[in-house]
């Protein structure tokens, strides 16, 4: 089944969250981060979610989340120990002190913020259109806004009741949208020409389609659409409430990884594009 956006974050909560994060980073400099204690932090993740966190043949962990965790560890000066945990028990295990952090591609949502805290985002939640190469249709203006008239004669496939469908309903209510209950059916109709393009998560589109033989002849035909009202803030490092000093360290470390190009380097191991908000300045 297509992945639905759960518990979309309201703009009010978003603005409060970003303001608090910016204040924390401003008050906690990288110099202060480097004086952190040597206490080992336990990091929970699934260890089965490639290419974000997974075990290699030799049993060692690899993936984007693993690289982020190691990068943060190096900056804050604390050792880390990975703990593998099934997804459905991730938050209960964090709250039960089985580990100290969750670095598992966990989206920052309103319901989760009621139970736990998150660092600044280290991965985006976005949508993007995929269609045939050389379509020759300009769908967005230079400011990144959709050009409604250019969508009129196109069929666009997407998951039913997803953030993508909600974005289209709000921004392009007259577009000819076809809804799907499975990714397989959506990609099949795109290949067979029953739709002109689809809207989906660009990371998943690359991994499951564009990088495969079936995806030859197709490409992204839109910029990344990252409006937080529909797609939320993104993915962050989870931690228990009440650890404000640790959160400040995490925020400052992620800001440094953003600015020094490390997050882009981590992403380019698996994708031909960055998967973080390059414009985030704290």
QUIQUIWO-V490278 format. One record per residue. N is the residue number from 1. RES is the residue in one small letter. PSI is psi in whole degrees, -180 to 180 (none if undefined). Layout:
N;RES;PSI + N;RES;PSI
//
This chain:
1;x;148 + 2;x;144 + 3;x;120 + 4;x;149 + 5;x;123 + 6;x;136 + 7;x;57 + 8;x;140 + 9;x;133 + 10;x;156 + 11;x;-31 + 12;x;-47 + 13;x;-39 + 14;x;-49 + 15;x;-39 + 16;x;-40 + 17;x;-47 + 18;x;-40 + 19;x;-42 + 20;x;-40 + 21;x;-44 + 22;x;-42 + 23;x;-42 + 24;x;-44 + 25;x;-38 + 26;x;-33 + 27;x;-18 + 28;x;98 + 29;x;164 + 30;x;-34 + 31;x;-40 + 32;x;-36 + 33;x;-42 + 34;x;-9 + 35;x;14 + 36;x;159 + 37;x;169 + 38;x;12 + 39;x;135 + 40;x;131 + 41;x;131 + 42;x;131 + 43;x;118 + 44;x;138 + 45;x;166 + 46;x;-39 + 47;x;10 + 48;x;11 + 49;x;72 + 50;x;144 + 51;x;21 + 52;x;-45 + 53;x;120 + 54;x;161 + 55;x;134 + 56;x;177 + 57;x;-31 + 58;x;3 + 59;x;-10 + 60;x;155 + 61;x;145 + 62;x;170 + 63;x;169 + 64;x;-46 + 65;x;-40 + 66;x;-43 + 67;x;-42 + 68;x;-47 + 69;x;-43 + 70;x;-38 + 71;x;-43 + 72;x;-44 + 73;x;-44 + 74;x;-36 + 75;x;-43 + 76;x;-7 + 77;x;29 + 78;x;137 + 79;x;155 + 80;x;152 + 81;x;123 + 82;x;139 + 83;x;121 + 84;x;133 + 85;x;135 + 86;x;147 + 87;x;-44 + 88;x;-16 + 89;x;11 + 90;x;-52 + 91;x;-45 + 92;x;-37 + 93;x;-39 + 94;x;-47 + 95;x;-25 + 96;x;8 + 97;x;28 + 98;x;-30 + 99;x;172 + 100;x;-30 + 101;x;152 + 102;x;116 + 103;x;81 + 104;x;36 + 105;x;41 + 106;x;122 + 107;x;144 + 108;x;111 + 109;x;162 + 110;x;-45 + 111;x;-37 + 112;x;-35 + 113;x;-17 + 114;x;-24 + 115;x;-27 + 116;x;171 + 117;x;164 + 118;x;151 + 119;x;177 + 120;x;153 + 121;x;141 + 122;x;1 + 123;x;144 + 124;x;160 + 125;x;112 + 126;x;172 + 127;x;158 + 128;x;147 + 129;x;139 + 130;x;132 + 131;x;-174 + 132;x;147 + 133;x;142 + 134;x;29 + 135;x;-33 + 136;x;24 + 137;x;126 + 138;x;113 + 139;x;-22 + 140;x;143 + 141;x;-179 + 142;x;-18 + 143;x;0 + 144;x;12 + 145;x;141 + 146;x;142 + 147;x;98 + 148;x;-41 + 149;x;-30 + 150;x;-5 + 151;x;-8 + 152;x;-41 + 153;x;19 + 154;x;144 + 155;x;128 + 156;x;122 + 157;x;147 + 158;x;167 + 159;x;145 + 160;x;136 + 161;x;39 + 162;x;174 + 163;x;-31 + 164;x;-43 + 165;x;-36 + 166;x;-37 + 167;x;-44 + 168;x;-41 + 169;x;-35 + 170;x;-39 + 171;x;-32 + 172;x;65 + 173;x;-21 + 174;x;3 + 175;x;152 + 176;x;95 + 177;x;137 + 178;x;125 + 179;x;145 + 180;x;151 + 181;x;-4 + 182;x;150 + 183;x;-38 + 184;x;-46 + 185;x;-37 + 186;x;-47 + 187;x;-35 + 188;x;-45 + 189;x;-33 + 190;x;-46 + 191;x;-34 + 192;x;0 + 193;x;12 + 194;x;-15 + 195;x;156 + 196;x;-28 + 197;x;167 + 198;x;157 + 199;x;129 + 200;x;-175 + 201;x;124 + 202;x;-32 + 203;x;-44 + 204;x;-38 + 205;x;-42 + 206;x;-48 + 207;x;-42 + 208;x;-12 + 209;x;-62 + 210;x;-29 + 211;x;0 + 212;x;168 + 213;x;-38 + 214;x;-25 + 215;x;1 + 216;x;130 + 217;x;0 + 218;x;159 + 219;x;172 + 220;x;131 + 221;x;18 + 222;x;162 + 223;x;172 + 224;x;134 + 225;x;111 + 226;x;32 + 227;x;118 + 228;x;-24 + 229;x;-32 + 230;x;-36 + 231;x;-6 + 232;x;-176 + 233;x;-41 + 234;x;-153 + 235;x;135 + 236;x;176 + 237;x;124 + 238;x;146 + 239;x;162 + 240;x;148 + 241;x;151 + 242;x;-3 + 243;x;61 + 244;x;-39 + 245;x;-42 + 246;x;-41 + 247;x;-41 + 248;x;-41 + 249;x;-44 + 250;x;-45 + 251;x;-46 + 252;x;-38 + 253;x;-43 + 254;x;-38 + 255;x;-42 + 256;x;-42 + 257;x;-31 + 258;x;-49 + 259;x;-33 + 260;x;3 + 261;x;3 + 262;x;-42 + 263;x;-39 + 264;x;-42 + 265;x;-43 + 266;x;-44 + 267;x;-38 + 268;x;-8 + 269;x;-23 + 270;x;-24 + 271;x;156 + 272;x;25 + 273;x;158 + 274;x;152 + 275;x;26 + 276;x;170 + 277;x;101 + 278;x;-20 + 279;x;1 + 280;x;126 + 281;x;8 + 282;x;none
//
